[in-house]
Amino acid sequence: MSAHNEETRQFIEAPPTVLEAGAEAAGQRLDQWLAAALGPDMSRSRVQMLIRQGAVSIDGKPIDETKRKMVAGERVAVLMPEPEPAEPQGENITLDVLYEDDELIVINKPAGLVVHPGAGNWTGTLVNALIHHCGDSLSGIGGVRRPGIVHRLDKETSGVMVVAKTDRAHKALSEAFADHGRTGDLERAYLALVWGIPSRPTGTVDAPLGRAADRVRRAVVPEGRDDARHAVTHFSVKERFGADQQAFATASLVECRLETGRTHQIRVHMAHIGHPVVGDPDYGQAFRTKANRLPEPLKSQVKAFSRQALHAWLLAFRHPTAHLSMRFEAPIPGDMEELVGGFRKL
């Protein structure tokens, strides 16, 4: 079971706390009202985290918008996770460090490593590793000696990440990632091995994303839906495999660049246009039988590949204090390179 599923299961095992909004709630922000309604032991930041994790619903409908305005008479249900240690501890986990100075650290995250502690993954995460690795060089984010996560990669996605070590670096990098490079130097590129060959060598997927029915996955949703979030992915085909074979034997190595940074964005968008990422357990299930039609040994390689074939190969940004342009690349990890090599032999 994936980390996301474990997180959902932990929420579901605990009975929800149900609150009814009175007349005084009308017009208040959901996070403000809920923090007050749950009492002094529940901080507003904690409430915001619960909302983003999908633990809050209103009249039976999951809500992930912290600023949503309340309406009198609404019934708000909160699924509270089991109490866990508030502060992550440092753990001696090997890191592939690409660069480090007093302000930030750049690492090549391996597949299988969760970025931040959460329900079902309170230890063994990148944050635990960074606390141990950086030690006293962490001057603190928000007054706490911890690394500043400004962007994330899914557990099973590998590649380049930058993490802030100081408040000023955290603020500058957070602003850069929120802007997605529209007015600055930020550049992010991913390589994805996808099923099939897109009809055009380059293209753009402009389709809003929202929560799927299970609250953990994402889906393309109508633009007018309450939880719809603008999402744009640009892709270009780098290699085509098996193009002279029957359609079921084809795949492509595609580079994806993000104009927005939504959860699971590349995975959902590529599946939406009919080219899901090979090995994706959440958005590529309908294509699992394609492996049965592949020749050996590629057939066995695909079946044994138990994660999405997605890698963040490039990250470029302007240093928050030195103001120098920085660029980092990470080669495709061995397991994904072997899989791509298998398709090249078609």
VMD Tcl script that draws the C-alpha trace (Angstrom):
set ca {
  {0.00 0.00 0.00}
  {1.34 3.44 -0.92}
  {2.16 6.18 1.59}
  {-0.86 8.16 0.41}
  {-3.16 5.20 0.98}
  {-1.69 4.61 4.45}
  {-2.32 8.28 5.24}
  {-5.94 8.02 4.15}
  {-6.42 4.80 6.09}
  {-5.17 6.41 9.31}
  {-7.65 9.24 8.88}
  {-10.50 6.82 8.16}
  {-9.81 4.63 11.22}
  {-10.54 7.55 13.57}
  {-14.20 8.70 13.87}
  {-14.67 12.21 12.48}
  {-15.27 15.26 14.62}
  {-18.45 16.90 13.32}
  {-19.17 20.59 13.90}
  {-22.08 22.75 12.77}
  {-21.49 26.32 11.68}
  {-23.66 28.82 13.49}
  {-24.78 32.22 12.27}
  {-21.52 33.78 13.49}
  {-19.55 31.58 11.08}
  {-21.02 33.12 7.95}
  {-18.34 34.79 5.84}
  {-15.40 33.54 7.91}
  {-12.53 31.66 6.33}
  {-12.75 27.92 6.85}
  {-9.30 27.64 8.47}
  {-9.97 30.54 10.87}
  {-13.38 29.27 11.93}
  {-12.25 25.66 12.29}
  {-9.17 26.55 14.36}
  {-11.36 28.47 16.79}
  {-14.06 25.78 16.84}
  {-11.58 22.97 17.60}
  {-10.17 24.74 20.63}
  {-6.86 26.21 21.83}
  {-4.87 23.00 21.27}
  {-5.40 23.16 17.50}
  {-3.27 25.75 15.70}
  {-4.39 27.41 12.50}
  {-1.37 26.02 10.63}
  {-2.32 22.51 11.78}
  {-5.88 23.08 10.57}
  {-4.57 24.24 7.20}
  {-2.48 21.07 6.92}
  {-5.51 18.88 7.68}
  {-7.53 20.70 5.02}
  {-4.81 20.22 2.39}
  {-4.48 16.53 3.32}
  {-8.16 15.99 2.55}
  {-9.21 15.43 6.18}
  {-11.98 18.06 6.12}
  {-15.36 17.82 4.42}
  {-18.39 20.09 4.39}
  {-21.83 18.50 4.08}
  {-20.10 15.32 2.92}
  {-17.99 16.97 0.21}
  {-14.16 16.99 0.61}
  {-12.70 20.50 0.81}
  {-9.05 21.49 0.26}
  {-9.41 25.29 0.05}
  {-8.31 26.90 3.33}
  {-9.73 30.32 2.40}
  {-13.19 29.03 1.51}
  {-15.93 31.20 3.03}
  {-18.24 29.55 5.55}
  {-22.04 29.46 5.32}
  {-24.27 29.24 8.38}
  {-25.74 25.79 8.93}
  {-22.97 23.83 7.19}
  {-21.80 20.61 8.84}
  {-18.02 20.30 8.92}
  {-16.44 16.88 9.51}
  {-12.77 16.60 10.48}
  {-10.90 13.28 10.37}
  {-8.21 13.58 13.03}
  {-5.07 11.41 12.68}
  {-3.63 9.60 15.66}
  {-1.33 11.80 17.78}
  {2.31 11.62 16.65}
  {5.53 13.31 17.73}
  {5.35 17.00 16.84}
  {8.97 17.47 15.79}
  {10.86 15.16 13.40}
  {14.19 13.81 14.60}
  {17.41 13.61 12.63}
  {18.23 10.23 11.09}
  {21.47 9.05 9.48}
  {20.12 8.48 5.96}
  {22.55 8.71 3.05}
  {21.98 11.71 0.79}
  {23.26 12.40 -2.73}
  {24.27 16.04 -2.22}
  {24.81 18.00 -5.44}
  {25.58 21.34 -3.73}
  {25.48 22.90 -0.27}
  {26.26 26.25 1.34}
  {25.09 28.23 4.37}
  {21.75 29.11 2.74}
  {20.60 25.99 0.92}
  {21.26 22.40 -0.07}
  {20.57 20.69 -3.41}
  {20.11 16.92 -3.45}
  {19.31 14.18 -5.92}
  {16.35 12.46 -4.26}
  {16.10 8.71 -4.87}
  {12.80 7.03 -5.66}
  {11.20 5.59 -2.54}
  {12.14 8.47 -0.23}
  {9.22 10.48 1.22}
  {10.00 14.20 1.42}
  {8.21 15.24 4.61}
  {6.99 13.38 7.71}
  {3.27 12.71 7.73}
  {0.68 10.13 8.67}
  {2.15 6.72 7.91}
  {5.65 8.17 7.35}
  {6.83 9.87 10.52}
  {10.39 8.60 10.14}
  {12.78 7.75 7.31}
  {11.98 10.89 5.30}
  {14.12 13.46 3.52}
  {13.45 15.95 6.33}
  {14.76 13.46 8.92}
  {17.86 12.95 6.76}
  {18.43 16.69 6.32}
  {18.11 17.43 10.04}
  {20.87 14.89 10.70}
  {23.04 15.96 7.76}
  {22.81 19.73 8.21}
  {22.93 19.80 12.02}
  {23.76 23.23 13.43}
  {24.00 24.76 9.94}
  {20.18 24.97 9.99}
  {19.58 28.48 11.32}
  {15.89 27.75 11.46}
  {12.70 28.27 9.49}
  {10.04 30.17 11.42}
  {12.11 29.96 14.59}
  {12.48 26.16 14.44}
  {15.73 24.43 13.51}
  {14.39 22.54 10.51}
  {14.87 22.47 6.72}
  {12.61 24.63 4.57}
  {10.82 22.54 1.97}
  {9.90 24.81 -0.96}
  {8.85 22.10 -3.43}
  {8.29 18.37 -3.33}
  {8.64 15.27 -5.42}
  {6.32 12.30 -5.02}
  {7.75 9.42 -2.99}
  {8.43 7.31 -6.09}
  {9.67 10.20 -8.26}
  {13.43 10.76 -8.29}
  {15.49 13.82 -9.10}
  {16.80 17.25 -8.17}
  {15.43 19.18 -5.19}
  {16.55 22.34 -3.43}
  {15.90 22.89 0.28}
  {16.37 26.10 2.26}
  {18.49 26.23 5.42}
  {17.61 29.80 6.47}
  {14.48 31.91 6.69}
  {15.66 34.35 4.02}
  {16.48 31.54 1.59}
  {13.14 29.90 2.34}
  {11.23 33.10 1.59}
  {13.08 33.83 -1.67}
  {12.88 30.26 -2.98}
  {9.23 29.91 -2.00}
  {8.40 33.04 -3.98}
  {10.35 31.74 -6.98}
  {8.54 28.40 -6.97}
  {5.17 30.08 -6.49}
  {5.92 32.17 -9.59}
  {6.99 29.04 -11.55}
  {9.65 30.94 -13.45}
  {7.28 33.35 -15.17}
  {9.28 36.38 -14.02}
  {12.52 34.81 -12.80}
  {15.18 32.22 -13.46}
  {13.39 29.13 -12.16}
  {13.52 26.18 -14.57}
  {12.26 22.66 -13.86}
  {12.28 19.75 -16.30}
  {11.26 16.12 -15.91}
  {11.76 13.02 -18.02}
  {8.86 10.59 -18.21}
  {8.61 7.25 -19.97}
  {5.02 7.13 -21.20}
  {2.87 4.63 -23.05}
  {2.28 5.34 -26.72}
  {3.56 8.11 -28.96}
  {1.91 11.56 -28.80}
  {0.50 12.70 -32.14}
  {2.64 15.86 -32.02}
  {6.33 16.22 -31.11}
  {5.49 19.06 -28.71}
  {2.33 20.09 -26.96}
  {0.69 21.71 -23.97}
  {-1.86 20.25 -21.58}
  {-3.96 23.03 -20.06}
  {-6.50 21.29 -17.84}
  {-7.54 22.18 -14.25}
  {-6.93 19.62 -11.53}
  {-8.98 18.77 -8.46}
  {-9.44 15.92 -6.04}
  {-10.60 12.56 -7.33}
  {-13.27 10.56 -5.55}
  {-10.81 8.94 -3.14}
  {-9.38 12.33 -1.98}
  {-5.78 11.15 -2.37}
  {-5.49 11.08 -6.15}
  {-6.04 14.05 -8.47}
  {-8.12 14.27 -11.65}
  {-8.88 16.69 -14.46}
  {-12.05 18.48 -13.36}
  {-14.41 21.11 -14.81}
  {-12.98 24.61 -14.54}
  {-15.91 25.87 -12.51}
  {-15.65 23.27 -9.75}
  {-14.84 24.64 -6.28}
  {-11.57 22.72 -5.95}
  {-10.41 23.22 -9.57}
  {-6.84 24.52 -9.78}
  {-5.26 25.94 -12.93}
  {-2.65 23.48 -14.25}
  {-0.44 23.68 -17.37}
  {2.19 21.17 -18.51}
  {4.37 21.57 -21.61}
  {5.81 18.39 -23.13}
  {8.18 17.45 -25.92}
  {8.94 13.97 -27.26}
  {12.64 13.11 -26.99}
  {12.60 9.48 -28.17}
  {10.07 7.13 -29.75}
  {10.22 3.39 -29.13}
  {8.67 0.67 -31.29}
  {7.17 3.18 -33.70}
  {7.21 0.63 -36.51}
  {5.44 -1.99 -34.38}
  {1.75 -2.31 -33.60}
  {0.33 0.47 -31.47}
  {0.40 -1.55 -28.26}
  {4.19 -1.93 -28.49}
  {4.99 1.77 -28.49}
  {6.28 4.13 -25.83}
  {8.01 7.51 -25.67}
  {10.54 9.31 -23.55}
  {9.00 12.72 -22.95}
  {10.36 15.86 -21.33}
  {7.80 17.79 -19.26}
  {8.10 21.35 -18.03}
  {5.69 22.81 -15.51}
  {3.97 26.16 -15.80}
  {2.13 25.36 -12.56}
  {3.04 22.95 -9.78}
  {0.00 20.91 -8.75}
  {0.08 17.59 -6.92}
  {0.65 14.70 -9.38}
  {0.35 17.20 -12.24}
  {2.55 15.47 -14.85}
  {1.14 12.05 -14.04}
  {-2.48 13.20 -14.32}
  {-1.95 15.34 -17.42}
  {-0.11 12.64 -19.36}
  {-2.80 10.10 -18.48}
  {-5.44 12.65 -19.51}
  {-4.06 12.81 -23.08}
  {-3.86 9.02 -23.29}
  {-0.16 8.59 -22.50}
  {0.16 7.63 -18.81}
  {3.57 7.22 -17.24}
  {4.81 3.63 -17.44}
  {4.56 1.94 -14.05}
  {2.23 4.56 -12.55}
  {0.15 2.66 -9.96}
  {-2.48 5.39 -9.64}
  {-3.04 6.77 -13.14}
  {-1.74 4.03 -15.43}
  {-3.74 1.02 -14.24}
  {-5.70 0.77 -17.50}
  {-2.42 0.23 -19.38}
  {-1.01 -2.55 -17.18}
  {-2.10 -5.24 -19.65}
  {0.10 -3.64 -22.34}
  {3.07 -5.31 -20.69}
  {1.63 -8.73 -21.54}
  {1.97 -7.94 -25.25}
  {5.61 -6.90 -25.07}
  {8.44 -9.25 -26.06}
  {10.75 -10.67 -23.42}
  {12.79 -9.56 -21.59}
  {11.03 -6.16 -21.80}
  {7.75 -7.70 -20.67}
  {9.35 -8.86 -17.40}
  {11.15 -5.53 -16.96}
  {7.92 -3.55 -17.17}
  {6.08 -5.88 -14.79}
  {8.93 -5.68 -12.27}
  {9.05 -1.86 -12.41}
  {6.84 -0.99 -9.46}
  {6.84 2.83 -9.60}
  {6.13 5.62 -12.06}
  {9.00 6.14 -14.54}
  {9.33 9.86 -13.77}
  {12.54 11.75 -12.97}
  {13.22 15.44 -12.26}
  {16.43 15.76 -14.27}
  {16.90 19.55 -14.25}
  {16.51 22.34 -11.72}
  {17.76 25.89 -12.25}
  {17.18 28.93 -10.02}
  {18.75 32.17 -8.82}
  {20.62 31.89 -5.52}
  {18.58 33.75 -2.86}
  {21.51 35.73 -1.43}
  {24.41 35.49 -3.91}
  {21.93 36.20 -6.76}
  {23.85 33.89 -9.11}
  {22.11 31.64 -11.62}
  {22.51 28.02 -10.55}
  {21.77 24.92 -12.63}
  {21.75 21.30 -11.50}
  {21.18 18.10 -13.44}
  {20.73 14.52 -12.27}
  {21.07 11.52 -14.57}
  {18.19 9.07 -14.90}
  {18.51 6.51 -12.07}
  {19.67 3.01 -12.93}
  {16.30 1.24 -12.72}
  {14.62 3.74 -15.04}
  {17.61 3.77 -17.42}
  {17.41 -0.02 -17.72}
  {13.70 0.21 -18.49}
  {14.26 2.88 -21.15}
  {17.05 0.73 -22.57}
  {14.64 -2.18 -22.86}
  {12.23 -0.09 -24.91}
  {15.08 1.15 -27.12}
  {15.60 -2.47 -28.25}
  {12.06 -2.70 -29.71}
}
mol new
graphics top color blue
foreach p $ca { graphics top sphere $p radius 0.5 }
foreach p [lrange $ca 0 end-1] q [lrange $ca 1 end] { graphics top cylinder $p $q radius 0.2 }
display resetview
